[in-house]
Amino acid sequence: MFVEGTGSEAIVMIHGWPDTHRLWQSQVEALRAEWRCIRFTLPGFELRQTRRAYSLDEVVEGIRRAVEQTCPGEQVTLLLHDWGCFFGYQFAMRHPHLVKRVIGVDIGDAGSRRHRQELSLKAKAMIFGYQIWLALAWRIGGRIGDWMARTMARALHYPGDTKSVGAQMGYPYYVQWTGALGGYRRARALTPACPMLFVYGKRKPLMFHSSAWAEGIAARSGSQVIGFDAGHWVMLEMSEEFDHAVARWLASFDAMV
């Protein structure tokens, strides 16, 4: 667990595949002067950790403990990406009293009926292909599994160091596709009870949100949707522009006080 900055309010940063807490370094540097930046690595995502799968309840409970441990009696802002969006959205809906705002990056209502209807057959095949590959990489593990995970990271144009990528990070795909540990059948569609900023990359072969969902978020009071000329890792590919957009959105609430 890393807590940096001395602001009166906290922003909790949760990464996805194939990242760790290190994903958010630029955002910490940009926000720490006015915010307490809290970040941690999702269970099972560090290379040195034993390969095992974690259920939805386990991950959400881990987020709850981290928030209550570092921010007792407070509401926090969530900054989420990829699987961090999925787990963070579930946390926000299960514990709305702990969440003041949500910033979601590149993952919206992925997998919903509306989202599936907007996907072409080619896009659906791409999603199935890379996710099953990563689920198999987790199941196989070891050097072969690590090679599979790193190969896919390169194929998906991951802008980070692929040497930090391992098969053990792929357990969410394994849980999703096999139904292990209860799968994600209990996951709820995101209906945020608080203001939300949704940021996504427009330069991708497919989107992870439906247009109707994004329009609904944009129409909510205090919420905003921004598309960047970037791929999936907006915060790395356009870090300066992304950091400014996040800071402006956060500052807009101070202006309303």
C-alpha positions in Angstrom: 0.0 0.0 0.0 1.4 3.4 -1.0 0.0 6.7 0.4 1.5 9.9 -1.1 0.5 13.5 -0.7 -1.1 15.4 2.1 -4.4 16.7 0.7 -7.6 16.7 2.7 -9.2 14.3 0.2 -8.1 10.9 -1.1 -8.0 9.5 -4.6 -7.7 5.7 -4.7 -6.0 4.3 -7.9 -6.7 0.8 -9.1 -4.9 -0.7 -12.1 -5.8 -3.6 -14.4 -4.1 -6.1 -16.7 -1.1 -6.3 -17.0 -0.1 -3.6 -14.6 0.6 -3.0 -10.9 0.4 0.1 -8.7 3.3 1.5 -10.8 0.9 2.4 -13.6 -0.1 5.5 -11.8 3.2 7.2 -11.2 2.5 10.2 -13.5 -0.9 10.7 -11.9 0.6 10.6 -8.4 3.2 13.2 -9.3 0.5 15.4 -10.9 -2.0 15.2 -8.0 -0.1 14.7 -4.8 0.2 18.4 -4.1 -3.5 18.6 -3.5 -4.6 15.0 -3.0 -3.7 12.0 -0.9 -2.9 9.4 -3.6 -3.5 5.8 -2.5 -2.4 3.0 -4.7 -1.8 -0.7 -4.3 -1.4 -3.8 -6.5 -4.4 -6.0 -7.0 -4.0 -9.5 -5.4 -2.0 -11.9 -7.6 -0.6 -9.3 -9.9 3.0 -9.1 -8.6 5.4 -11.5 -10.3 6.7 -12.8 -7.0 3.3 -13.8 -5.8 2.1 -17.4 -5.8 -0.3 -18.1 -8.8 -3.8 -18.3 -7.5 -7.2 -17.0 -8.5 -9.3 -14.6 -6.4 -13.1 -14.3 -6.4 -15.0 -11.1 -7.0 -15.9 -11.0 -3.3 -12.3 -11.3 -2.3 -11.1 -8.5 -4.5 -13.9 -6.1 -3.6 -13.4 -6.9 0.1 -9.7 -6.2 -0.3 -10.5 -2.8 -1.8 -12.9 -2.0 1.0 -10.2 -2.9 3.6 -7.7 -0.7 1.8 -10.1 2.3 1.7 -11.2 2.0 5.3 -7.7 1.5 6.5 -6.2 4.5 4.8 -9.3 6.8 4.8 -11.3 6.0 7.9 -14.6 7.9 8.0 -14.0 9.4 4.5 -15.5 9.2 1.1 -12.9 8.7 -1.6 -12.5 9.4 -5.4 -11.7 6.2 -7.4 -9.3 6.4 -10.4 -9.7 3.1 -12.3 -8.4 1.4 -15.4 -9.1 -1.9 -17.2 -9.9 -4.7 -14.6 -9.5 -2.0 -12.0 -12.7 -0.5 -13.5 -14.6 -3.8 -13.2 -13.6 -4.3 -9.6 -13.8 -0.7 -8.7 -17.3 -0.3 -10.1 -18.5 -3.3 -8.1 -16.9 -1.8 -5.0 -18.6 1.6 -5.7 -22.0 -0.1 -6.1 -21.7 -2.3 -3.0 -20.3 0.5 -0.8 -21.7 3.8 -2.2 -21.2 5.4 1.2 -17.4 5.2 0.7 -17.3 6.7 -2.8 -17.6 10.3 -3.6 -16.6 10.3 -7.3 -15.5 7.8 -9.9 -13.0 8.2 -12.8 -13.1 5.3 -15.1 -10.5 4.8 -17.9 -11.4 3.0 -21.1 -13.8 0.4 -19.6 -17.5 1.2 -19.4 -20.4 -1.3 -19.7 -18.2 -3.9 -21.4 -20.0 -7.1 -21.9 -23.5 -5.7 -21.5 -26.2 -6.4 -24.0 -26.0 -2.9 -25.5 -22.2 -3.2 -25.8 -22.4 -6.6 -27.4 -24.9 -5.3 -29.9 -22.5 -2.6 -31.1 -19.6 -5.0 -31.6 -18.9 -6.5 -35.0 -18.2 -10.2 -35.4 -14.6 -9.4 -35.9 -14.5 -7.4 -32.6 -16.2 -10.2 -30.7 -13.7 -12.7 -32.1 -10.8 -10.5 -31.0 -12.2 -10.2 -27.5 -12.7 -14.0 -27.3 -9.3 -14.7 -28.7 -7.1 -12.5 -26.4 -9.2 -13.3 -23.3 -9.1 -17.1 -23.8 -5.4 -16.9 -24.5 -4.8 -15.1 -21.2 -7.1 -17.5 -19.3 -5.0 -20.4 -20.7 -1.8 -18.6 -19.8 -3.0 -18.4 -16.2 -4.0 -22.1 -16.2 -0.7 -23.3 -17.7 1.5 -21.0 -15.6 5.3 -21.2 -15.4 7.6 -20.2 -18.2 5.1 -21.1 -20.9 2.3 -19.2 -19.3 4.6 -16.1 -18.8 5.6 -16.3 -22.4 2.0 -16.4 -23.5 1.1 -13.4 -21.3 4.0 -11.4 -22.6 3.3 -12.3 -26.2 -0.2 -11.1 -25.8 0.9 -7.9 -24.1 3.1 -7.0 -27.0 0.3 -8.0 -29.5 -2.0 -5.6 -27.7 0.6 -2.8 -27.9 1.1 -2.6 -24.1 3.3 0.5 -23.6 5.0 -0.7 -20.5 7.9 -3.2 -19.9 6.6 -6.6 -20.8 9.3 -8.2 -18.6 7.0 -7.2 -15.7 4.1 -9.2 -17.2 3.4 -12.7 -15.9 0.8 -15.4 -16.3 -0.5 -15.0 -12.7 -2.1 -11.7 -13.7 -4.6 -13.4 -15.9 -6.8 -15.0 -13.3 -9.7 -12.5 -13.9 -10.0 -13.9 -17.4 -9.8 -17.5 -16.1 -12.5 -16.7 -13.5 -14.7 -14.9 -16.1 -14.6 -17.7 -18.8 -14.6 -20.8 -16.6 -16.9 -19.6 -13.8 -14.3 -20.6 -11.2 -14.9 -19.3 -7.7 -18.4 -18.3 -8.6 -17.3 -16.4 -11.8 -18.6 -12.9 -12.2 -22.3 -13.8 -12.5 -23.1 -11.6 -9.5 -21.5 -8.5 -11.0 -23.9 -5.6 -11.4 -24.1 -3.3 -14.4 -22.6 0.1 -13.5 -25.2 2.7 -12.4 -23.0 5.2 -10.5 -24.7 6.9 -7.7 -22.1 9.7 -7.8 -20.5 12.0 -10.4 -18.3 10.2 -12.9 -15.6 11.1 -15.4 -15.2 8.5 -18.1 -12.1 8.7 -20.3 -11.4 6.4 -23.2 -9.0 6.0 -26.1 -10.5 6.4 -29.5 -7.6 4.8 -31.4 -8.5 1.2 -30.8 -9.9 -1.6 -33.0 -12.9 -1.9 -30.6 -14.5 -0.1 -27.7 -15.2 -1.4 -24.2 -18.3 0.7 -23.8 -21.6 1.2 -25.6 -22.4 4.6 -27.1 -25.7 4.7 -25.2 -23.9 4.1 -21.9 -21.4 6.9 -22.5 -24.3 9.2 -23.5 -26.0 8.4 -20.3 -23.0 9.2 -18.2 -22.4 12.5 -20.0 -26.0 13.5 -19.3 -25.6 13.1 -15.6 -25.1 16.2 -13.4 -21.4 16.7 -12.6 -20.3 13.9 -15.0 -18.3 14.1 -18.1 -17.1 11.8 -21.0 -13.8 12.5 -22.8 -12.3 10.6 -25.8 -8.6 10.9 -26.4 -6.6 10.1 -29.6 -4.9 7.2 -27.8 -5.2 3.5 -27.3 -6.2 1.6 -24.2 -3.5 3.0 -21.9 -4.5 6.6 -22.1 -2.7 7.6 -18.9 0.6 6.4 -20.3 0.2 7.4 -24.0 -1.1 10.9 -23.3 -0.1 11.3 -19.7 0.1 15.1 -19.6 -3.2 15.7 -21.3 -4.8 13.0 -19.2 -3.5 14.4 -16.0 -4.7 17.9 -16.9 -8.2 16.6 -17.8 -8.5 14.7 -14.4 -7.2 17.8 -12.5 -9.7 20.1 -14.3 -12.6 17.8 -13.6 -11.7 17.4 -9.9 -11.2 21.2 -9.6 -14.7 21.8 -11.0 -16.2 20.5 -7.8 -14.2 22.9 -5.7 -15.5 25.7 -7.9 -19.1 24.7 -7.1 -18.5 25.0 -3.3 
